[in-house]
Amino acid sequence: MRTTSFFATLFSIGIIAFWSSIPMGCANIIPPGGGPRDTMAPVLLSVTPKDSTLNFRGNRITFTFDEFIDDPQDIQNNLLFTPTFEINPELAIRAKTMTLRLRDSLLPNTTYTFNFGNAIRDINENNVLRNFVYTFSTGAALDSLTLSGKVLLAQTGKTDSTLIVILHRNLTDSAVIKERPVYVSKVDPGGNFRFQNLPKGTFAVFALGDAGIMRRYQNKSQLFAFSDSTVTSGETKDITLFAYREEVTPNAATSGPAASLPRGTAANDRRLRFTPPAGTLDLQTDYILAFQSPLKNFDSAQVILSTDSSFTPANYRVALDSSGTALRFSSQWKEGTRYNLILNKDFAEDSAGRKLLKTDTLNFTTKKRSDYGQVKIRLRNIDLTKNPVLQFVQADVVTFSGSIKSGTFSASLFNPGEYELRIFYDANNNGKWDAGQFFGKKRQPELVKPIERRITIKAGFENDVDLSL
């Protein structure tokens, strides 16, 4: 019995020593995972008929992949087929098979290309088979000519990958409105486009935004670009198109009494509604009252601008803009000064007959000179014959523009902050950017070129910068 007890004791000590030797970090046993995450795009195993088939006569193409395929994503924007069809092809997914059914007749001796963009992805991890392309010809050979180029946004110099570029065989101006294009290509993030498998031919070329399934120019709010001359496949070198939105003239119907009631305003609200500027007033800007509805009456004798608590009269000018919605007060503002703007009850009446219910006083303060920085920017290699204008940009909004007359821009009072810079070429020297106009005038938009450098303006400093274009 003693021997048995002795060995039992040794066994217990051994067990305790074993567990004591195991690190505490291993106490939580983690079950094995499901393996590494699938990051591979679907792989095409076979296609019937095979890619680059000649003398194609069928109406159905079947693609088989190595894994299950999800329903096509954003097929309208992803699937591009050229030449275009009057009746679009139909795409169906079943398990690992994708079937493309052609529902329109095919042109003889023509090369057809189907670019699926980012539409094809697996069903589990959404891994995308990018820019998958299938080609066939109804003739004895594949067309092999190309056309490439770039599209830039005229107003910013940047790119937009949502644009498409289209080719029309019909060279009349109205074709871009009335007809589907023959060939379509997408713009990549760098602004580049490329047509492949083109036949020999002469085309009108355009770029479009928000083109819809018909790929047509439908309204002036669309981004649009055109080439000054036709292009010939296989001969025309890289071209650059400059996209713009055409300037829209306000419709009188939107500014009359029927449109004068702002959304959310009760029909029986008789108070004149406006918004004054927020914050401290910039010494270099006007004080602007923005009205919700156009004013039909304004009496400048019913407004008074004064300074400080003594209400000392200030010298100023006041004017109502052409839309009747902005009342602008201009003055040689004194730095760090409190101003008082008194609006008598009858100073204005809007198009719905609303007035102030009583005399109102608005108070605001101007900035100090110490709130600003001094700026001197020397621009080397700039073409002064193009009337260059230096634009200062924050959050993609031009906050200040200055004409460059001698290769140098300077300002003694400049708002501090970080800025992008652009050069705007003011072709007609009217002080503002002008969009293009295709129909009638065939006028290209004025161009803006980004400067690949940001600058930071510091308050209370002389900010001296050299830039080479």
C-alpha positions, 0 to 999 in steps of 0.5 A: 500500500505504501508503494502504491501511495508513493507512486501515486504521489509521484504521478500527481507531482509530474502532472502538476509540473507538466501543466506548470511548464506550459506558457499561460498564453497557450491556455486559450486554444484557438480552433483552426481557421478556414484557410487564407481568404480567396483573393483570386479573380475568376479564371476563364476555362473555355468560351464557345465560340472561341475568342477571335473567331472569324466568319462568326454566324451565331447568336450565342456566346458561352463563357465557363469559369473556374468558380461560381459567378455573381450576377453582373454588376452595373451592367449599363456602365460596365459592358461596352460593345462595339459596334453598337446594337439597336437591340442590346445583347442579353447577359445571363449567369448560371452557376459557373457559366455566363451566356451572352445572347445577341438579339440584333442582326450582325453587320457583314465583314465587321469586327465586334468587341465586348468589354465587360469592364468590372462586371464579372466577379465571383459569388463568394468574395466579389473578386473582380475579373477586370477589363475582360474582352471578347472579340469576333469577326463576321468576316475573314479577318479581324480589324486591327486599327487603333485610335487613342487619346486623353480627356481632361476636364477643361475647368480643372485640368483633372480627369474623370473616369466616368466619361466615355469616348464615342465615334460617329460615322455620320459627321453631321453635328446632330448625330451626337444627339439623334444617333447611337455612336458606332464605337465606344470606349471608356476613359481610365482614371488617368484620363486615357482612352483607346479604341482597338479592332477598328476598321479603316474609316473617318469619324467624328469623336466626342466625350460624354458624361452621364450618357445613358444606355443610348450613349447620346448627348441629351442636355447641357448639364452633361460633361461634353467634349468634341474634336475640332476635326475628324479622326481617321483610324490608324492615321490620327495620332493621340488626341486630347479632348477637353470636357466641359458643361455648357453654361445654362441661361436661367429660365425666366420661369424659375425666377417669377412669382410662381417660383418665389416661395422657397421650399419649406416656407409656409404660404402665410409666412410674410417675413422677408427671408435673407442670410447675412455673411457668417464670421468675421468679414474679409477686408477685401470682400463685400458684405452680401445679403442673400435673399431666398426670393428675388426682390421686386422693390429695394429702397437704398435710402432705407438702409444705413451703415455705421461703425462702432457703438457711436454709430458713426456713418460709414462711406459705402455703396450698395447695389442689387444684383441682376437676379434680385437675390443678392444685396451687395455693400462695398466699402473701404473697410477698416480693420478690426472694426465693428459695423452696424447695418440698419435695415428699416422695415420698408427697405425691401419687398420680395416677389411674394410681397414679403417685408421685414416685420420690424426694423432690424440691425445687423452687426459684424466685425472686420478682420485685422491686417495681422490675420493675413499673410503677404504673398509673392509668387514668381511663375517661370516659363509662363506664356503671358500672351495667353492672358494667364490667371493664377487660381487659388483652390481649396476643396476644389473651389476657386477661392481667389483669382489674380491676373498675371501681367509680368510673371509675378503675382503679389498680394499684401493681404491674403487669407492664410491656408493651404492652396492648390494652384491652377493656371487659367488661360483667359482667351477672351480676356473677360476675367472669367472661365468660359465653357465651350459651345459645339453647336453653331460656334464650334468654340472650345472651352478655355483651359485650366492647367493644374500646378503640381504643387501646393502652397501654404500661406501663413498669417503674419509672414512674407510668403515668397514662392518660385514656381516653374511651369 
